Amino acid sequence: MSAHPIRPFADDAAVRHVGEGLLARTLPKAEWTHEAHLAACLWLIRERTDFVPERDMPGTISAYNVAAGGENTDNAGYHETLTQLYIKGVRAFAEAQPAGTALVDAVNTLLKSEIGDRSWPLCFYSKDRLFSVEARRGWVEPDLASLAD
């Protein structure tokens, strides 16, 4: 597990604030943390059935990055492989949650899980492969372990 402390969400409204701010491109850049990425993804999967993360997240995050003053380059901004990997993980996590689990409880449990750890992608990818331009620009298959394992 990584050494970063988990920053839990206080309530459902705090989770929705991040997700809605991402969609509206109004979330302050300082609030677009690792935890916010995962919370927004889980919120979108659970509450926004009109939004298909696998299809819609690339454009959403790319547009948000630009609106927040960032860029989407070969070295910064949107990262396709990381995004799609986390969508797969968050979707599997969401499907395993008991019916009726409060949004904030599900998000905070996700953040404490293996998937919530910042180093989770390195279970599947070497650093060189994961942080390559190819992986940033498109989906690349894992080189260390299968996602089905």
C-alpha positions as CSV (number, residue, x, y, z in Angstrom):
1,M,0.0,0.0,0.0
2,S,1.2,3.5,-0.7
3,A,2.1,5.9,2.1
4,H,-0.5,8.5,1.2
5,P,-3.2,9.0,3.9
6,I,-6.8,8.4,2.8
7,R,-8.9,11.5,2.7
8,P,-12.5,10.2,3.3
9,F,-15.6,12.1,2.3
10,A,-17.9,13.5,4.9
11,D,-21.3,12.7,3.3
12,D,-23.1,11.9,0.1
13,A,-23.3,15.7,-0.8
14,A,-19.5,15.9,-0.7
15,V,-19.2,13.0,-3.2
16,R,-21.9,14.5,-5.5
17,H,-20.1,17.9,-5.3
18,V,-17.0,16.3,-6.8
19,G,-18.9,14.4,-9.5
20,E,-21.1,17.3,-10.5
21,G,-18.1,19.7,-10.5
22,L,-16.3,17.3,-12.8
23,L,-19.2,17.2,-15.2
24,A,-19.8,21.0,-15.1
25,R,-16.0,21.6,-15.3
26,T,-16.3,23.8,-12.2
27,L,-14.5,21.7,-9.6
28,P,-11.5,23.6,-8.3
29,K,-8.3,21.9,-9.5
30,A,-7.1,21.5,-5.9
31,E,-10.1,19.3,-5.2
32,W,-9.4,16.9,-8.2
33,T,-7.5,14.5,-6.0
34,H,-7.0,10.7,-6.4
35,E,-9.9,10.3,-4.0
36,A,-12.0,12.6,-6.1
37,H,-11.3,10.6,-9.2
38,L,-12.5,7.4,-7.6
39,A,-15.5,9.1,-5.9
40,A,-16.7,10.7,-9.1
41,C,-16.4,7.3,-10.9
42,L,-18.4,5.5,-8.3
43,W,-21.0,8.2,-8.2
44,L,-21.3,8.2,-12.0
45,I,-21.7,4.4,-12.0
46,R,-24.3,4.4,-9.3
47,E,-26.3,7.5,-10.0
48,R,-25.8,8.6,-13.6
49,T,-27.1,5.8,-15.8
50,D,-27.0,8.2,-18.7
51,F,-23.2,8.4,-18.4
52,V,-21.2,5.5,-19.6
53,P,-17.8,5.9,-18.0
54,E,-15.9,3.7,-20.4
55,R,-17.2,5.8,-23.3
56,D,-17.7,9.2,-21.7
57,M,-14.9,9.6,-19.1
58,P,-12.1,10.3,-21.6
59,G,-13.8,13.4,-23.0
60,T,-15.1,14.5,-19.6
61,I,-11.7,14.4,-17.9
62,S,-9.9,15.9,-20.9
63,A,-12.3,18.8,-21.0
64,Y,-12.2,19.3,-17.2
65,N,-8.3,19.3,-17.3
66,V,-8.4,22.1,-19.9
67,A,-11.1,24.1,-18.0
68,A,-9.0,23.8,-14.8
69,G,-6.0,25.3,-16.6
70,G,-4.2,22.0,-17.4
71,E,-3.3,20.3,-20.6
72,N,-3.6,16.8,-22.1
73,T,-0.2,16.0,-23.5
74,D,2.1,13.0,-23.8
75,N,3.3,13.7,-20.3
76,A,0.4,15.2,-18.4
77,G,-3.3,15.3,-18.1
78,Y,-5.6,12.6,-19.3
79,H,-4.3,9.0,-19.1
80,E,-6.4,6.4,-21.0
81,T,-5.0,3.2,-19.5
82,L,-5.2,4.5,-15.9
83,T,-8.8,5.8,-16.4
84,Q,-10.1,2.6,-18.0
85,L,-8.3,0.4,-15.4
86,Y,-9.9,2.3,-12.5
87,I,-13.3,2.2,-14.2
88,K,-13.0,-1.6,-14.4
89,G,-12.0,-1.8,-10.7
90,V,-14.6,0.7,-9.5
91,R,-17.3,-1.0,-11.5
92,A,-16.4,-4.4,-10.0
93,F,-16.3,-2.9,-6.6
94,A,-19.8,-1.3,-7.1
95,E,-21.3,-4.5,-8.3
96,A,-20.1,-6.3,-5.1
97,Q,-21.6,-3.7,-2.7
98,P,-24.7,-4.7,-0.7
99,A,-27.9,-3.1,-2.0
100,G,-28.8,0.0,0.0
101,T,-25.2,1.0,0.9
102,A,-25.0,4.7,1.3
103,L,-23.0,6.5,-1.4
104,V,-20.5,8.0,1.1
105,D,-20.0,4.6,2.8
106,A,-19.4,2.9,-0.5
107,V,-16.9,5.6,-1.6
108,N,-15.0,5.5,1.7
109,T,-14.9,1.7,1.7
110,L,-13.5,1.9,-1.9
111,L,-10.8,4.4,-0.8
112,K,-9.7,2.0,1.9
113,S,-9.7,-1.0,-0.4
114,E,-6.9,-2.4,-2.6
115,I,-8.4,-0.5,-5.6
116,G,-8.3,2.8,-3.7
117,D,-4.6,2.5,-3.2
118,R,-2.5,4.7,-5.5
119,S,-0.2,1.9,-6.3
120,W,-3.0,-0.6,-7.3
121,P,-2.3,-0.2,-11.0
122,L,1.3,-1.4,-10.4
123,C,-0.1,-4.8,-9.5
124,F,-0.9,-5.2,-13.3
125,Y,1.6,-2.9,-15.0
126,S,5.3,-2.2,-14.9
127,K,6.0,1.5,-14.4
128,D,7.6,1.8,-17.9
129,R,4.5,0.3,-19.6
130,L,2.0,2.2,-17.5
131,F,3.6,5.6,-17.8
132,S,4.4,5.3,-21.5
133,V,3.0,7.7,-24.1
134,E,1.2,4.7,-25.6
135,A,-0.6,3.9,-22.3
136,R,-1.5,7.6,-21.8
137,R,-3.0,7.9,-25.3
138,G,-4.8,4.5,-25.5
139,W,-5.6,1.3,-23.7
140,V,-2.6,-1.0,-23.3
141,E,-2.9,-4.5,-21.9
142,P,-1.2,-5.2,-18.5
143,D,2.3,-6.7,-18.7
144,L,2.6,-8.1,-15.1
145,A,-0.8,-9.7,-14.3
146,S,-4.1,-10.3,-16.0
147,L,-7.0,-8.2,-14.9
148,A,-9.0,-11.5,-14.6
149,D,-6.6,-12.8,-11.8
